[in-house]
Amino acid sequence: MRRVLAVFLAAAVAVGLTACAEPGANAAPPAVAADTCPQATTPLASLDLVDDVRGHEGPSTACLSSHAIAPVDDDTPPALPVSVSDSEGHEVEITAVDRILPIDISGTIASTVFALGLGDRVVGRDSSTTFAGTEDLPVVTKTGHTLNPEAILELTPTVVLTDTTIGPKEVRQQLRDAGIAVVVISSDRRLDTTDELVTEIAAALGVPTRGEALIDRLDTAVEETLAEIAEVVPADEADRARMLFLYVRGSANVYYIFGEDSGADSLIDAVGGVDVAAEIGWDGMKPMTAEALVAAQPDVLVMMTDGLESVGGIDGLIERVPAVAETPAGANRRVIDMADSEILSFGPRTADVIGALARALYAPEPTT
């Protein structure tokens, strides 16, 4: 089921991104300095918390203190060759990892490769890989997240790490036919599958001990962040924020609600919110309906930053989707946005993403 959802997500997101992207665009990492997101490094309980998380008025943005990916301390050299069975059942032998090309729809694979300490071997990127240190890497996606085989072949990668969120699959086969080792990583992106993702990538690159080190670091960070959030979550579930993840691309007229098993639900659970999509039986990612939106009655809408901007902000969203105004979130203009390449990445920055969303929910910075 989750495999199907991942493919479905890829199709939905790709439609929107294709409509918004310029062919071959080299997106630069967001220029966010640490002092523009001061709350990111302040203990959550020490911030000015809202009195009523359900009734708070006004938008907020979830931001990270840094867009850099810190590598693990382990520098054990890759042990090659290795043979792996990828998520599509292909038996792949990797004999060299000196030219790595990690590509998916969220930039998660690339961030994981960098976290494993192999960033200096990465030769290209997808359009979602925008964290610090990737600025000069050539983009190998055409429009949105469609692979450009010519651009990939020009980079002569020794191994391509990808998943089913990006395609088409015929390009992956074209790369195999050209003698390139192509490893298809699992596309299941959730809070509880991050360790598996790291294990798959580390195994394919011949650095299992680095993978173990990264998993230890990630698990510790997530546990600490969840514990920090637990201190501020209302004890009574009736007082917890009712939240809904809304994916939009105004230029393509794409409006989706992300429900159970979409990955967005695990984010909402992690910050102590109530996933209202689950209450109305919304599974996976489906086109939004006004009826569903009104039935869900969210206090908070969670959105991607570019998606919110694509409809002209909150005013534009309400104008295009009048049903938003019939929800507490619309009445209170309570929308939390976060960078597209970060919010559903579920990689090395998982703990930071959860922490940022929690701060935007419980301690939003005053708007001017």
C-alpha positions as CSV (number, residue, x, y, z in Angstrom):
1,M,0.0,0.0,0.0
2,R,2.7,2.5,0.9
3,R,4.5,1.7,-2.3
4,V,1.4,2.7,-4.2
5,L,1.1,5.9,-2.2
6,A,4.7,6.8,-2.9
7,V,4.1,6.5,-6.6
8,F,0.8,8.4,-6.3
9,L,2.6,11.2,-4.4
10,A,5.2,11.4,-7.1
11,A,2.6,11.8,-9.8
12,A,0.7,14.5,-7.9
13,V,3.8,16.4,-6.9
14,A,5.4,16.2,-10.3
15,V,2.4,17.6,-12.0
16,G,2.6,20.7,-9.8
17,L,6.3,21.1,-9.9
18,T,6.4,20.7,-13.7
19,A,4.0,23.5,-14.0
20,C,6.1,25.8,-11.8
21,A,9.6,24.9,-12.9
22,E,11.7,26.2,-15.7
23,P,13.5,23.5,-17.8
24,G,16.9,22.9,-16.4
25,A,16.5,25.4,-13.6
26,N,19.3,25.4,-11.1
27,A,17.5,26.2,-7.9
28,A,19.8,27.7,-5.3
29,P,19.6,26.8,-1.6
30,P,17.4,29.0,0.4
31,A,19.4,31.9,1.8
32,V,18.3,31.6,5.5
33,A,20.9,32.7,8.0
34,A,20.8,31.4,11.6
35,D,19.7,34.8,12.9
36,T,16.5,34.8,10.7
37,C,15.3,31.7,12.5
38,P,16.4,32.3,16.2
39,Q,13.7,30.1,17.7
40,A,15.1,27.0,16.0
41,T,18.0,26.7,18.5
42,T,16.0,27.8,21.6
43,P,14.5,25.1,23.8
44,L,10.8,24.9,22.9
45,A,9.6,25.1,26.5
46,S,11.6,28.3,27.0
47,L,9.8,30.1,24.1
48,D,6.7,32.3,24.4
49,L,4.1,29.6,24.0
50,V,0.6,30.3,22.8
51,D,-2.2,30.1,25.4
52,D,-4.6,28.3,23.1
53,V,-3.0,26.3,20.3
54,R,-6.4,25.7,18.7
55,G,-7.6,29.3,18.8
56,H,-4.4,31.1,17.9
57,E,-4.7,33.5,15.1
58,G,-2.2,34.2,12.3
59,P,0.2,32.4,10.0
60,S,3.7,31.1,10.8
61,T,6.6,29.6,9.0
62,A,8.6,26.6,10.2
63,C,12.3,27.2,9.6
64,L,15.6,25.5,10.2
65,S,18.6,27.0,11.9
66,S,20.9,25.7,9.1
67,H,20.6,24.1,5.7
68,A,23.9,22.3,5.9
69,I,24.1,18.6,6.3
70,A,26.6,17.4,9.0
71,P,28.5,14.2,8.1
72,V,28.9,11.4,10.6
73,D,32.3,11.1,12.4
74,D,32.9,7.6,10.9
75,D,35.2,7.8,7.9
76,T,35.5,4.1,7.2
77,P,36.3,3.8,3.5
78,P,33.7,2.1,1.2
79,A,34.1,-1.7,1.1
80,L,33.5,-2.7,-2.5
81,P,32.3,-4.4,-4.6
82,V,28.8,-4.9,-3.0
83,S,25.7,-6.6,-4.3
84,V,22.3,-5.4,-3.3
85,S,18.7,-6.3,-4.1
86,D,16.9,-3.0,-4.6
87,S,13.3,-2.1,-3.9
88,E,12.2,-3.2,-7.4
89,G,13.9,-6.6,-7.1
90,H,16.9,-5.8,-9.3
91,E,20.2,-7.5,-8.2
92,V,22.8,-4.7,-8.6
93,E,26.5,-4.9,-8.2
94,I,28.3,-1.7,-7.2
95,T,32.0,-1.6,-7.9
96,A,32.7,2.1,-7.6
97,V,31.2,5.0,-5.6
98,D,33.6,7.7,-6.7
99,R,30.9,9.4,-8.8
100,I,27.5,9.2,-7.0
101,L,24.3,10.6,-8.4
102,P,21.5,10.6,-5.8
103,I,18.1,11.7,-7.2
104,D,14.5,11.7,-5.9
105,I,11.6,14.0,-5.6
106,S,12.4,15.3,-2.1
107,G,16.2,15.5,-2.0
108,T,16.3,12.9,0.8
109,I,18.6,10.5,-0.9
110,A,21.2,13.3,-1.5
111,S,21.0,14.6,2.0
112,T,21.6,11.1,3.3
113,V,24.6,10.6,1.1
114,F,26.0,13.8,2.4
115,A,25.3,12.8,6.0
116,L,27.2,9.6,5.4
117,G,30.2,11.7,4.6
118,L,30.2,11.0,0.8
119,G,29.1,14.4,-0.4
120,D,32.4,15.1,-2.1
121,R,31.7,12.2,-4.4
122,V,28.3,13.5,-5.6
123,V,28.3,14.7,-9.2
124,G,24.8,16.0,-9.8
125,R,21.5,16.7,-8.1
126,D,17.7,16.8,-8.6
127,S,15.8,20.1,-8.3
128,S,14.8,19.5,-4.7
129,T,18.4,19.1,-3.5
130,T,19.0,22.7,-2.4
131,F,20.8,22.4,0.9
132,A,24.2,24.1,1.5
133,G,27.1,22.6,-0.4
134,T,25.1,21.6,-3.5
135,E,24.9,25.0,-5.2
136,D,27.3,24.2,-7.9
137,L,26.1,20.7,-8.8
138,P,24.4,20.4,-12.2
139,V,20.7,19.6,-12.1
140,V,19.7,16.4,-14.0
141,T,16.0,17.0,-14.1
142,K,14.2,18.7,-17.0
143,T,10.9,20.1,-16.0
144,G,9.8,19.5,-12.4
145,H,11.2,16.0,-11.6
146,T,11.6,14.3,-15.0
147,L,15.0,12.7,-15.4
148,N,17.1,14.0,-18.2
149,P,19.1,11.0,-19.5
150,E,21.5,13.0,-21.6
151,A,22.4,15.2,-18.6
152,I,22.9,12.1,-16.5
153,L,25.1,10.3,-19.0
154,E,27.3,13.4,-19.4
155,L,28.2,13.2,-15.7
156,T,29.4,9.5,-16.1
157,P,28.1,8.4,-12.7
158,T,29.4,5.1,-11.3
159,V,26.3,4.6,-9.3
160,V,22.8,6.2,-9.4
161,L,20.7,6.1,-6.3
162,T,17.0,6.9,-7.0
163,D,13.5,5.8,-6.2
164,T,10.1,5.6,-7.9
165,T,9.1,9.2,-7.0
166,I,11.1,10.3,-10.0
167,G,11.2,8.9,-13.5
168,P,10.2,7.8,-16.0
169,K,11.3,4.2,-15.4
170,E,12.4,3.9,-19.0
171,V,15.2,6.3,-18.2
172,R,16.4,4.1,-15.3
173,Q,16.5,1.2,-17.7
174,Q,18.4,3.3,-20.3
175,L,21.0,4.0,-17.6
176,R,21.3,0.3,-16.8
177,D,21.7,-0.4,-20.5
178,A,24.6,2.1,-20.5
179,G,26.4,0.1,-17.9
180,I,25.6,2.3,-14.9
181,A,24.7,0.7,-11.5
182,V,21.2,1.9,-10.7
183,V,19.9,1.2,-7.2
184,V,16.2,1.9,-6.6
185,I,15.7,2.9,-3.0
186,S,12.4,2.4,-1.1
187,S,10.1,5.3,-1.7
188,D,8.3,5.0,1.7
189,R,9.0,8.3,3.5
190,R,7.8,8.4,7.0
191,L,9.1,9.1,10.5
192,D,9.4,5.4,11.2
193,T,11.1,4.4,8.0
194,T,14.1,6.7,8.2
195,D,16.4,4.1,9.6
196,E,15.5,1.7,6.8
197,L,16.3,4.4,4.3
198,V,19.7,5.0,5.7
199,T,20.5,1.3,5.9
200,E,19.6,0.8,2.2
201,I,21.7,3.7,1.0
202,A,24.7,2.9,3.3
203,A,24.6,-0.7,2.1
204,A,24.6,0.3,-1.6
205,L,27.6,2.6,-1.0
206,G,29.6,0.0,0.9
207,V,29.6,2.0,4.2
208,P,27.4,0.0,6.6
209,T,29.2,1.3,9.7
210,R,28.6,4.9,8.6
211,G,25.0,4.0,8.2
212,E,24.8,2.6,11.8
213,A,26.5,5.8,13.1
214,L,24.0,8.0,11.2
215,I,21.0,5.9,12.5
216,D,22.3,6.3,16.1
217,R,22.6,10.1,15.6
218,L,19.2,10.4,14.0
219,D,17.4,8.2,16.5
220,T,18.9,10.1,19.4
221,A,18.0,13.5,17.9
222,V,14.4,12.4,17.2
223,E,13.9,11.0,20.7
224,E,15.2,14.2,22.2
225,T,13.0,16.3,20.0
226,L,9.9,14.2,20.7
227,A,10.5,14.5,24.4
228,E,10.9,18.3,24.1
229,I,7.6,18.5,22.3
230,A,5.8,16.3,24.8
231,E,6.5,18.9,27.5
232,V,4.2,21.4,25.7
233,V,1.5,19.2,24.1
234,P,-1.8,19.8,25.9
235,A,-2.7,16.9,28.2
236,D,-6.3,16.9,27.1
237,E,-6.6,15.7,23.5
238,A,-9.6,18.1,23.1
239,D,-7.2,21.0,23.5
240,R,-4.7,19.8,20.9
241,A,-4.5,21.4,17.5
242,R,-6.6,19.8,14.8
243,M,-4.3,19.8,11.8
244,L,-4.6,19.1,8.0
245,F,-1.8,18.9,5.4
246,L,-2.9,20.6,2.2
247,Y,-0.8,20.3,-0.9
248,V,-1.5,22.9,-3.6
249,R,0.0,24.1,-6.9
250,G,-2.1,27.0,-8.0
251,S,-0.6,27.3,-11.5
252,A,-1.5,23.7,-12.2
253,N,-4.8,23.9,-10.3
254,V,-3.7,21.0,-8.1
255,Y,-5.3,20.7,-4.6
256,Y,-4.7,17.6,-2.5
257,I,-5.3,16.5,1.1
258,F,-2.6,14.3,2.5
259,G,-4.1,11.7,4.9
260,E,-3.2,8.5,6.6
261,D,0.0,6.8,5.4
262,S,1.0,9.8,3.3
263,G,3.9,10.8,5.6
264,A,2.2,14.0,6.6
265,D,0.2,12.2,9.2
266,S,3.4,11.1,11.0
267,L,4.5,14.7,11.1
268,I,1.2,15.8,12.7
269,D,1.4,12.9,15.2
270,A,5.0,13.9,16.1
271,V,4.1,17.5,17.0
272,G,1.2,16.3,19.1
273,G,-1.5,17.4,16.7
274,V,-4.7,15.6,15.8
275,D,-4.7,14.4,12.2
276,V,-8.2,15.4,11.1
277,A,-7.8,13.7,7.7
278,A,-7.8,10.4,9.6
279,E,-11.0,11.4,11.4
280,I,-12.8,11.7,8.0
281,G,-11.3,8.4,6.7
282,W,-8.9,10.1,4.3
283,D,-6.3,7.6,3.2
284,G,-3.1,8.6,1.3
285,M,-3.2,11.6,-1.1
286,K,-6.5,12.5,-2.8
287,P,-7.8,15.5,-4.6
288,M,-9.3,17.9,-2.1
289,T,-13.1,18.4,-2.0
290,A,-14.9,21.3,-0.3
291,E,-17.0,18.8,1.5
292,A,-14.0,17.0,3.0
293,L,-12.3,20.3,4.0
294,V,-15.4,21.5,5.8
295,A,-16.0,18.1,7.4
296,A,-12.5,18.0,8.8
297,Q,-12.7,21.4,10.4
298,P,-9.0,21.9,10.9
299,D,-7.6,24.5,13.3
300,V,-4.3,24.5,11.4
301,L,-3.4,24.0,7.8
302,V,0.1,22.7,7.1
303,M,1.4,23.6,3.6
304,M,4.6,23.8,1.5
305,T,5.9,27.3,1.2
306,D,5.9,27.3,-2.6
307,G,2.5,25.9,-2.7
308,L,1.1,28.6,-0.5
309,E,2.8,31.3,-2.6
310,S,1.5,29.7,-5.8
311,V,-2.1,30.6,-4.9
312,G,-1.1,34.1,-3.7
313,G,-0.8,33.4,0.1
314,I,-3.7,32.9,2.5
315,D,-5.9,35.5,0.8
316,G,-5.4,33.8,-2.5
317,L,-6.1,30.4,-1.0
318,I,-9.4,31.5,0.4
319,E,-10.3,33.1,-2.8
320,R,-9.6,30.0,-4.8
321,V,-10.9,27.6,-2.2
322,P,-13.8,29.4,-0.4
323,A,-14.4,26.3,1.8
324,V,-11.2,27.2,3.6
325,A,-13.0,30.2,5.1
326,E,-15.6,27.8,6.6
327,T,-12.9,26.2,8.8
328,P,-11.3,27.5,12.0
329,A,-8.0,27.5,10.2
330,G,-9.4,29.8,7.6
331,A,-11.2,32.1,10.0
332,N,-8.1,32.5,12.1
333,R,-5.7,32.6,9.1
334,R,-3.8,29.8,10.8
335,V,-1.5,28.3,8.2
336,I,2.0,26.9,8.9
337,D,4.2,26.7,5.9
338,M,7.6,25.1,5.4
339,A,10.1,24.8,2.5
340,D,9.0,22.2,0.0
341,S,12.4,20.5,0.0
342,E,12.4,20.0,3.8
343,I,8.9,19.4,5.1
344,L,8.4,15.8,3.9
345,S,12.1,14.8,3.4
346,F,12.3,12.4,6.4
347,G,16.1,12.1,6.2
348,P,19.0,13.4,8.2
349,R,17.1,16.5,9.1
350,T,14.0,14.7,10.5
351,A,14.4,15.9,14.1
352,D,15.0,19.4,12.9
353,V,11.9,19.4,10.7
354,I,9.8,18.1,13.6
355,G,11.2,20.7,15.9
356,A,10.6,23.5,13.5
357,L,7.0,22.5,12.9
358,A,6.5,22.3,16.7
359,R,7.9,25.8,17.2
360,A,5.7,27.2,14.4
361,L,2.7,25.5,16.1
362,Y,3.3,26.2,19.8
363,A,5.5,29.3,19.7
364,P,5.0,31.2,16.4
365,E,6.9,34.3,15.9
366,P,4.7,37.4,15.9
367,T,3.8,38.5,12.4
368,T,4.2,42.1,11.3
